[in-house]
Amino acid sequence: SSPEAGPEKLTQATPATVTWLVFFSPSGVSFSSTPLLSRITPLLAASSTTPNDNATSRPQRIVKVAAIGKTTAEALQTLGIAADAVATKPSPESLLEALS
């Protein structure tokens, strides 16, 4: 049997173990907004410094957020979380395209 990912697994998540958090629906965002948001927020705040085209450094989130659809991205925004990628269709191909 495979290990299940649930809310308790987020307590073990670190920027070293999580690259993307993907939200599939506004109701998933709503579910996450209460007990999980406090666990997710430190992952979203973690940043690294990466050089940009001007040879200066700018902070960038290590853990990024993806949303399936515009309404899911808007639900995230109401919590103060900007989606780094938004898939236009609920398909693996669209998600892959948005993450690329």
C-alpha positions in Angstrom: 0.0 0.0 0.0 1.2 3.5 -0.7 1.5 6.2 2.0 -1.4 8.6 2.1 -0.9 12.3 2.1 -3.1 14.1 4.5 -3.1 17.2 6.7 -0.7 15.6 9.2 1.9 15.2 6.4 2.2 18.9 6.1 3.7 19.1 9.5 6.7 17.2 8.0 6.9 19.3 4.9 9.8 21.5 4.4 11.1 23.5 1.4 13.5 20.6 0.9 10.7 18.1 0.5 8.0 20.2 -1.2 8.3 22.1 -4.5 4.7 22.8 -5.5 1.4 23.0 -3.6 -1.4 22.4 -6.1 -5.0 23.4 -5.3 -7.6 21.7 -7.5 -10.8 23.6 -6.5 -12.0 26.6 -4.5 -13.4 24.1 -2.0 -9.9 22.7 -1.6 -8.7 26.2 -0.9 -11.5 26.7 1.6 -10.6 23.4 3.4 -7.0 24.5 3.6 -7.8 28.0 4.9 -8.4 26.9 8.4 -6.1 24.3 10.0 -3.8 23.9 7.1 -3.0 27.5 6.3 -0.9 27.9 9.4 1.2 24.9 8.4 1.4 26.0 4.7 2.3 29.7 5.4 5.9 29.0 6.6 6.5 27.0 3.4 5.2 29.8 1.2 7.3 32.4 3.1 10.5 30.5 2.7 12.6 32.1 0.0 15.9 31.8 -1.7 17.9 34.4 -3.5 18.3 34.0 -7.2 20.1 36.3 -9.7 18.0 38.1 -12.2 19.0 39.5 -15.6 20.5 42.6 -14.0 23.0 40.6 -12.0 21.3 41.6 -8.8 19.5 39.3 -6.4 15.8 39.1 -5.7 13.9 36.9 -3.3 11.9 34.0 -4.7 9.6 31.5 -3.0 11.1 28.0 -2.8 7.7 26.4 -2.5 5.3 27.6 -5.2 1.5 27.4 -5.6 -0.4 26.2 -8.5 -4.2 26.4 -9.1 -6.4 24.5 -11.4 -8.5 27.2 -13.0 -9.1 30.9 -12.5 -11.7 30.5 -9.7 -9.3 28.4 -7.7 -6.6 31.1 -8.2 -9.1 33.8 -7.1 -10.0 31.7 -4.0 -6.3 31.6 -3.1 -6.0 35.3 -3.6 -8.7 36.0 -1.0 -6.4 34.3 1.5 -3.5 36.5 0.4 -1.8 33.7 -1.6 -0.9 34.5 -5.2 -0.8 31.5 -7.5 2.6 31.1 -9.3 0.9 29.0 -12.0 -2.7 28.6 -13.1 -3.8 25.7 -15.3 -6.5 26.7 -17.8 -8.1 23.3 -17.9 -8.5 20.5 -15.3 -6.1 18.1 -17.1 -2.6 16.8 -16.4 -1.4 18.4 -19.7 -2.7 21.8 -18.8 -1.2 21.6 -15.3 2.2 20.6 -16.8 2.0 23.5 -19.2 1.3 25.9 -16.4 4.2 24.6 -14.3 6.6 24.9 -17.2 
